[in-house]
Amino acid sequence: MDLYSRNGDLSSTRKLLTETWIKRVETAEIAIRGFKSKRPLTNDCRVAFFEMADDASLHVNVTHRYPTKEISGWAGPGAMPEGFVHNRRFGRRSPAQMIRHIRDMVFADRI
């Protein structure tokens, strides 16, 4: 999924090992598609959903081209060639809670 706004690009990817998180990730990706209609992006952003072997959590990386302010609950930032990545793990939270946390990180203020 590639989403474009006037000021930044937004995309998401997923690498799921099981079917456990498919419905929640699909719901989150639908919500992410709507983020750009609510306000413009000021920083290119990639959201990656993935699972790790022997870990029941859903991992979410949000990578921005430029550094952002920290958001509570997110680890990072880690510097990568693609930008600055923050990570968070999700357990049994409702999709609405997960989406809210992702939205907060996607729209984190640039430093």
C-alpha positions as CSV (number, residue, x, y, z in Angstrom):
1,M,0.0,0.0,0.0
2,D,1.4,3.4,-1.0
3,L,-0.4,6.5,0.2
4,Y,0.6,10.0,-0.9
5,S,-0.1,13.4,0.7
6,R,1.0,16.8,-0.3
7,N,3.9,16.8,2.1
8,G,5.0,13.2,2.7
9,D,4.6,9.6,1.6
10,L,3.0,7.0,3.8
11,S,3.2,3.3,3.2
12,S,2.8,0.0,5.1
13,T,4.2,-3.5,4.7
14,R,3.7,-6.7,6.6
15,K,5.6,-9.9,7.2
16,L,3.4,-12.1,9.3
17,L,4.5,-15.7,10.2
18,T,1.0,-16.8,11.4
19,E,-2.6,-16.0,10.8
20,T,-3.0,-14.7,14.4
21,W,-2.7,-11.0,13.5
22,I,-4.1,-10.9,9.9
23,K,-7.5,-9.4,10.8
24,R,-6.0,-6.7,13.1
25,V,-3.3,-5.7,10.6
26,E,-5.9,-5.5,7.8
27,T,-8.0,-3.3,10.0
28,A,-5.0,-1.1,10.9
29,E,-4.0,-0.8,7.2
30,I,-7.5,0.4,6.3
31,A,-7.3,3.0,9.0
32,I,-3.8,4.1,7.9
33,R,-5.2,4.7,4.4
34,G,-7.5,7.3,6.0
35,F,-4.8,9.1,8.0
36,K,-3.9,11.3,5.1
37,S,-7.4,12.6,4.7
38,K,-7.5,13.9,8.2
39,R,-4.2,15.9,8.1
40,P,-1.2,16.2,5.9
41,L,2.0,14.4,6.7
42,T,5.1,16.5,7.3
43,N,7.5,13.5,7.2
44,D,7.8,10.5,4.9
45,C,6.7,7.5,7.0
46,R,6.7,3.7,6.6
47,V,4.7,1.4,8.9
48,A,5.9,-2.2,9.1
49,F,3.9,-5.0,10.8
50,F,5.8,-8.2,11.6
51,E,6.0,-11.2,13.8
52,M,9.1,-12.8,15.3
53,A,9.5,-16.6,16.0
54,D,8.9,-17.5,19.6
55,D,7.1,-14.2,20.4
56,A,3.3,-13.9,20.3
57,S,3.4,-10.1,20.0
58,L,2.8,-8.1,16.9
59,H,5.7,-5.8,16.3
60,V,5.2,-2.5,14.6
61,N,8.0,-0.3,13.2
62,V,7.3,3.3,12.2
63,T,10.2,4.7,10.2
64,H,10.4,8.5,9.4
65,R,12.8,10.1,7.0
66,Y,13.5,12.9,9.6
67,P,13.8,12.5,13.4
68,T,10.7,13.0,15.5
69,K,9.8,13.7,19.0
70,E,9.5,10.6,21.2
71,I,6.0,9.2,21.8
72,S,5.3,7.3,25.0
73,G,5.3,3.5,24.6
74,W,7.5,3.5,21.5
75,A,11.2,2.4,21.7
76,G,13.7,4.3,19.7
77,P,14.7,6.1,17.7
78,G,17.2,3.9,15.9
79,A,19.1,5.4,13.0
80,M,19.0,3.5,9.7
81,P,19.9,4.4,6.2
82,E,16.1,4.9,5.4
83,G,15.6,7.2,8.4
84,F,14.7,6.9,12.0
85,V,12.7,3.9,13.3
86,H,10.6,3.5,16.4
87,N,9.2,0.1,17.5
88,R,6.3,-1.0,19.6
89,R,5.0,-4.5,20.5
90,F,1.2,-5.1,20.7
91,G,-0.5,-7.9,22.6
92,R,-4.2,-8.3,22.9
93,R,-5.1,-4.7,22.6
94,S,-8.2,-3.8,20.6
95,P,-7.7,-2.7,17.0
96,A,-8.9,0.8,17.9
97,Q,-6.2,1.1,20.6
98,M,-3.5,-0.2,18.4
99,I,-4.5,2.2,15.6
100,R,-4.5,5.1,17.9
101,H,-1.0,4.3,19.0
102,I,0.2,3.9,15.5
103,R,-1.5,7.2,14.4
104,D,0.3,9.0,17.3
105,M,3.6,7.8,16.0
106,V,2.9,8.4,12.3
107,F,2.1,12.0,13.1
108,A,4.9,12.6,15.7
109,D,6.2,16.1,15.4
110,R,9.5,16.5,13.5
111,I,12.4,17.8,15.5
